[in-house]
């Protein structure tokens, strides 16, 4: 490997992020690990490296050929999402047809080396080569993956995947309200006053008896790959939690509703729910459970904004977290044919 290989560094809007990338020893160790793993697979670098530094992760793109898809990605997560490396490794064993299989994992340091997994679903949608029907196929596949993962919920927790199970949500809510510096006293009082409604929603959702699974928590079209027509793989698990599975509908259902209209959001939901039939609840009950889970999933989104490298200024992330806490009660219902 060529240690003198040039690099470009993209910090986006986060020039003040404090990450290990600024530490020479860490950077040298991380790049040396990636170089060794590339070498073990007979891969050779063919161009400059592209680095993407964010408050929650560091990505390095290694060119390994002349084509756009000839690339390998190194990823390091912040301490609170370092579980992603170990999780990616086990998902490749448990549900290999649905995820990107890492080339190498260092679970102890939260490092992964990942192959290029094909075109982003976002690019396929933007090119007009797919539409809402492709979203419904993708979410039906994702639901089948989640159902296959339900026996592994406790094992994922043991790997350090954060918990956002329905019974945990009141405690998470309390911490989010008390600890967020951008919430003033009046806002805190207003949120706490509505806490009994949160308890009612949690009790009702638990009553449907849907088993916990892996919730991606940010399943937008930039977190889905399309390696072949009609086939999808899911990646980027840094925001994930062990939670009620239906919360995963929040992000894609909002995106489909905004882009294609509310009727498509409801068709997306029903395609997602089909693999969950046969557990006892009727379809109307599953729809109600989805409505509740999507509303409660705002708390998981709020928590994920706190998973940053230590020392990074967190004002913008605290504002995003506060937004999602307020969405718990103020958010517009995603599905028009179900009670809010």
C-alpha positions as CSV (number, residue, x, y, z in Angstrom):
1,X,0.0,0.0,0.0
2,X,1.1,3.5,-0.7
3,X,1.4,5.6,2.5
4,X,1.9,8.8,0.4
5,X,-1.5,8.4,-1.3
6,X,-3.2,11.9,-1.4
7,X,-6.4,12.5,0.4
8,X,-9.3,15.0,0.2
9,X,-11.2,15.7,3.5
10,X,-14.9,16.7,3.5
11,X,-16.1,18.2,6.8
12,X,-19.5,19.3,5.4
13,X,-21.0,21.9,7.8
14,X,-19.1,20.5,10.8
15,X,-15.8,22.2,10.6
16,X,-15.7,22.4,14.5
17,X,-16.3,18.6,15.0
18,X,-13.8,17.1,17.3
19,X,-12.9,13.6,16.1
20,X,-10.0,11.1,16.3
21,X,-9.2,12.0,12.6
22,X,-7.3,15.0,14.0
23,X,-5.0,12.6,16.1
24,X,-2.0,11.6,14.1
25,X,-1.6,8.2,15.9
26,X,-5.2,7.3,15.6
27,X,-5.3,8.2,11.9
28,X,-2.1,6.2,11.2
29,X,-3.5,3.1,13.0
30,X,-6.8,3.3,11.3
31,X,-5.4,3.7,7.8
32,X,-2.8,1.0,8.4
33,X,-5.5,-1.4,9.5
34,X,-7.5,-0.7,6.4
35,X,-4.4,-1.1,4.2
36,X,-3.6,-4.4,5.7
37,X,-7.2,-5.7,5.2
38,X,-7.2,-4.5,1.6
39,X,-3.9,-6.3,1.0
40,X,-5.2,-9.5,2.5
41,X,-7.9,-9.5,-0.2
42,X,-5.6,-8.7,-3.0
43,X,-6.9,-5.2,-3.5
44,X,-4.7,-2.3,-4.6
45,X,-5.3,1.4,-4.4
46,X,-5.6,3.2,-7.7
47,X,-6.3,6.8,-6.7
48,X,-6.7,9.4,-4.0
49,X,-8.6,8.7,-0.8
50,X,-11.7,10.6,0.0
51,X,-12.4,11.3,3.7
52,X,-15.7,12.3,5.1
53,X,-15.6,13.6,8.7
54,X,-18.8,14.1,10.7
55,X,-19.5,14.5,14.4
56,X,-20.8,10.9,14.5
57,X,-18.5,9.0,12.1
58,X,-15.4,9.0,9.9
59,X,-15.5,7.5,6.4
60,X,-12.6,6.9,4.1
61,X,-13.2,5.8,0.5
62,X,-10.4,3.8,-1.1
63,X,-10.3,3.5,-4.9
64,X,-9.6,0.0,-5.9
65,X,-10.1,0.2,-9.7
66,X,-11.1,2.5,-12.5
67,X,-14.9,2.2,-12.3
68,X,-17.2,4.2,-10.0
69,X,-18.1,1.0,-8.1
70,X,-14.5,0.0,-7.6
71,X,-14.2,1.3,-4.1
72,X,-13.9,0.1,-0.5
73,X,-15.0,2.1,2.5
74,X,-13.5,2.3,6.0
75,X,-15.9,3.5,8.7
76,X,-15.3,4.4,12.3
77,X,-18.1,5.4,14.6
78,X,-18.3,7.6,17.6
79,X,-18.1,5.7,21.0
80,X,-21.9,5.6,21.4
81,X,-22.4,4.1,18.0
82,X,-19.2,2.0,17.8
83,X,-21.6,-1.1,18.2
84,X,-22.2,-0.7,14.4
85,X,-19.1,-2.6,13.5
86,X,-20.0,-5.7,15.5
87,X,-23.6,-5.4,14.5
88,X,-22.7,-5.3,10.8
89,X,-20.7,-8.5,11.3
90,X,-23.5,-10.5,12.8
91,X,-26.1,-9.2,10.5
92,X,-24.0,-10.6,7.6
93,X,-24.3,-14.0,9.2
94,X,-28.0,-13.8,10.3
95,X,-29.6,-12.1,7.3
96,X,-26.9,-12.1,4.6
97,X,-29.4,-11.5,1.7
98,X,-30.5,-8.2,3.2
99,X,-27.3,-6.3,4.3
100,X,-23.9,-5.3,3.1
101,X,-21.4,-7.9,4.2
102,X,-18.2,-6.3,5.7
103,X,-14.8,-7.2,4.3
104,X,-13.4,-6.9,7.8
105,X,-14.5,-5.8,11.3
106,X,-12.6,-4.7,14.3
107,X,-15.4,-4.8,16.9
108,X,-13.2,-3.6,19.7
109,X,-12.3,-0.4,18.0
110,X,-15.6,0.1,16.2
111,X,-14.0,-0.1,12.7
112,X,-15.4,-1.7,9.6
113,X,-14.2,-2.1,6.0
114,X,-17.1,-2.3,3.6
115,X,-17.4,-3.1,-0.1
116,X,-19.3,-0.9,-2.5
117,X,-22.8,-2.3,-2.5
118,X,-24.2,-1.0,-5.7
119,X,-26.2,2.1,-6.6
120,X,-28.0,4.1,-3.9
121,X,-31.7,3.8,-4.0
122,X,-31.8,7.6,-3.9
123,X,-30.0,7.9,-7.2
124,X,-32.3,5.3,-8.8
125,X,-35.4,7.2,-7.7
126,X,-34.0,10.6,-8.8
127,X,-33.2,9.1,-12.2
128,X,-36.8,8.1,-12.6
129,X,-35.9,4.4,-12.8
130,X,-38.0,3.6,-9.7
131,X,-41.1,5.0,-7.9
132,X,-43.4,4.3,-5.0
133,X,-43.9,0.7,-6.0
134,X,-40.1,0.1,-5.5
135,X,-40.4,1.6,-2.0
136,X,-43.2,-0.8,-1.1
137,X,-41.0,-3.7,-2.3
138,X,-38.0,-2.5,-0.3
139,X,-40.0,-2.1,2.9
140,X,-41.7,-5.5,2.5
141,X,-38.2,-7.0,2.2
142,X,-37.0,-4.9,5.2
143,X,-39.9,-6.2,7.3
144,X,-39.1,-9.8,6.4
145,X,-35.5,-9.1,7.6
146,X,-36.8,-7.6,10.8
147,X,-39.0,-10.6,11.5
148,X,-36.1,-12.9,10.9
149,X,-34.1,-10.9,13.5
150,X,-36.6,-11.1,16.3
151,X,-35.0,-14.2,17.9
152,X,-31.7,-12.2,18.1
153,X,-33.0,-9.1,19.9
154,X,-31.3,-9.9,23.2
155,X,-28.0,-10.9,21.4
156,X,-28.0,-7.5,19.6
157,X,-28.5,-5.8,23.0
158,X,-25.5,-7.7,24.3
159,X,-23.4,-6.3,21.5
160,X,-24.1,-2.8,22.7
161,X,-27.0,-1.9,20.3
162,X,-29.0,0.8,22.3
163,X,-32.3,-0.1,23.7
164,X,-35.5,1.8,22.7
165,X,-38.0,-1.0,23.6
166,X,-41.5,0.3,24.3
167,X,-41.1,-0.2,28.0
168,X,-37.9,1.9,27.9
169,X,-39.5,5.0,26.2
170,X,-40.8,6.8,29.3
171,X,-37.3,6.7,30.8
172,X,-35.7,7.9,27.5
173,X,-38.3,10.7,27.3
174,X,-37.5,11.8,30.8
175,X,-33.8,12.0,30.1
176,X,-34.3,13.8,26.7
177,X,-36.5,16.4,28.4
178,X,-34.3,17.0,31.4
179,X,-30.9,17.0,29.7
180,X,-31.4,19.0,26.5
181,X,-29.9,22.4,26.9
182,X,-32.0,24.1,24.3
183,X,-35.3,23.2,26.0
184,X,-36.3,26.1,28.3
185,X,-38.3,25.6,31.6
186,X,-41.7,26.3,29.9
187,X,-41.0,23.8,27.1
188,X,-40.0,21.2,29.7
189,X,-43.1,21.8,31.7
190,X,-45.3,21.5,28.6
191,X,-43.7,18.2,27.6
192,X,-43.9,16.7,31.1
193,X,-47.5,17.6,31.3
194,X,-48.2,15.3,28.3
195,X,-46.2,12.4,29.7
196,X,-49.4,10.5,30.7
197,X,-50.3,10.4,27.0
198,X,-47.0,8.8,26.3
199,X,-47.6,6.1,29.0
200,X,-51.0,5.4,27.4
201,X,-49.5,5.0,24.0
202,X,-46.7,2.7,25.3
203,X,-49.2,0.5,27.1
204,X,-51.5,0.2,24.1
205,X,-48.6,-0.6,21.7
206,X,-47.2,-3.3,24.1
207,X,-50.6,-4.9,24.2
208,X,-50.5,-5.9,20.6
209,X,-47.6,-8.3,21.4
210,X,-45.3,-7.6,18.4
211,X,-41.8,-8.8,19.3
212,X,-38.9,-6.4,19.4
213,X,-36.4,-6.4,16.6
214,X,-33.8,-4.1,15.0
215,X,-35.0,-0.6,14.1
216,X,-32.7,1.1,11.7
217,X,-34.1,4.5,13.0
218,X,-33.1,6.5,9.8
219,X,-34.2,4.4,6.9
220,X,-34.2,7.0,4.1
221,X,-33.4,6.4,0.4
222,X,-29.7,7.1,1.1
223,X,-29.4,4.2,3.4
224,X,-30.7,1.6,0.9
225,X,-28.7,0.1,-2.0
226,X,-30.0,-1.5,-5.2
227,X,-27.5,-4.1,-6.2
228,X,-29.9,-5.7,-8.7
229,X,-33.4,-4.9,-10.1
230,X,-36.0,-5.6,-7.4
231,X,-33.3,-6.4,-4.8
232,X,-32.4,-4.1,-1.9
233,X,-29.8,-4.1,0.8
234,X,-29.8,-2.0,3.9
235,X,-26.8,-0.4,5.6
236,X,-25.5,2.4,7.9
237,X,-26.7,1.1,11.3
238,X,-25.2,3.8,13.5
239,X,-28.6,5.1,14.6
240,X,-30.0,1.7,15.1
241,X,-31.8,0.4,18.3
242,X,-33.4,-2.7,19.6
243,X,-37.0,-1.5,19.6
244,X,-40.5,-2.0,18.4
245,X,-39.9,-2.9,14.7
246,X,-42.7,-0.7,13.3
247,X,-40.9,2.4,14.3
248,X,-38.7,1.9,11.2
249,X,-41.7,3.2,9.2
250,X,-41.3,6.7,10.4
251,X,-38.6,8.0,8.0
252,X,-39.6,6.1,4.8
253,X,-43.3,6.7,5.2
254,X,-42.8,10.4,5.7
255,X,-40.5,10.5,2.6
256,X,-43.0,8.6,0.5
257,X,-45.9,10.8,1.7
258,X,-44.0,14.0,0.8
259,X,-42.9,12.8,-2.6
260,X,-45.9,10.8,-3.8
261,X,-48.9,11.6,-1.6
262,X,-50.6,10.1,1.5
263,X,-52.2,7.2,-0.4
264,X,-48.8,5.9,-1.2
265,X,-47.7,6.1,2.4
266,X,-50.6,3.9,3.4
267,X,-49.8,1.4,0.7
268,X,-46.2,1.4,1.9
269,X,-47.4,0.7,5.4
270,X,-49.6,-2.2,4.4
271,X,-46.8,-3.8,2.3
272,X,-44.6,-3.5,5.3
273,X,-47.2,-5.0,7.7
274,X,-47.9,-8.1,5.5
275,X,-44.9,-10.1,6.8
276,X,-46.1,-9.4,10.4
277,X,-49.5,-11.0,9.9
278,X,-50.1,-14.4,11.6
279,X,-48.9,-13.2,15.0
280,X,-52.4,-12.6,16.3
281,X,-53.4,-9.0,15.7
282,X,-55.8,-8.3,12.9
283,X,-54.8,-5.9,10.1
284,X,-56.7,-3.0,11.6
285,X,-54.8,-3.7,14.9
286,X,-51.5,-3.9,13.1
287,X,-52.3,-0.5,11.4
288,X,-53.0,1.0,14.8
289,X,-49.8,-0.4,16.2
290,X,-47.9,1.1,13.2
291,X,-49.5,4.5,13.9
292,X,-48.4,4.3,17.6
293,X,-44.9,3.0,16.8
294,X,-44.3,5.7,14.2
295,X,-45.3,8.4,16.6
296,X,-43.1,6.9,19.4
297,X,-40.2,6.5,17.1
298,X,-39.6,10.2,17.4
299,X,-37.9,9.4,20.7
300,X,-35.4,7.1,19.0
301,X,-34.6,9.8,16.5
302,X,-34.1,12.3,19.3
303,X,-31.7,10.0,21.2
304,X,-29.6,9.3,18.1
305,X,-28.6,12.9,17.8
306,X,-26.6,12.5,21.0
307,X,-24.2,9.9,19.6
308,X,-21.3,12.2,18.9
309,X,-17.5,12.1,19.3
310,X,-16.8,13.5,22.7
311,X,-15.8,17.2,22.7
312,X,-17.8,18.1,19.6
313,X,-19.9,21.2,20.0
314,X,-23.4,19.8,20.2
315,X,-25.7,22.8,19.9
316,X,-27.1,22.0,16.4
317,X,-27.5,18.3,17.3
318,X,-29.3,19.3,20.6
319,X,-31.7,21.4,18.5
320,X,-32.4,18.5,16.2
321,X,-33.0,16.2,19.2
322,X,-35.4,18.8,20.8
323,X,-37.2,18.9,17.5
324,X,-37.9,15.2,17.6
325,X,-39.0,15.3,21.2
326,X,-41.6,17.9,20.3
327,X,-42.6,15.8,17.3
328,X,-43.7,13.1,19.7
329,X,-46.8,15.1,20.5
330,X,-47.0,17.8,17.8
331,X,-46.2,15.7,14.7
332,X,-48.7,15.5,11.9
333,X,-50.0,11.9,11.5
334,X,-48.2,10.1,8.7
335,X,-51.2,7.8,7.9
336,X,-54.5,9.5,7.2
337,X,-56.6,6.4,7.5
338,X,-55.7,5.6,11.1
339,X,-56.4,7.3,14.4
340,X,-53.5,9.5,15.6
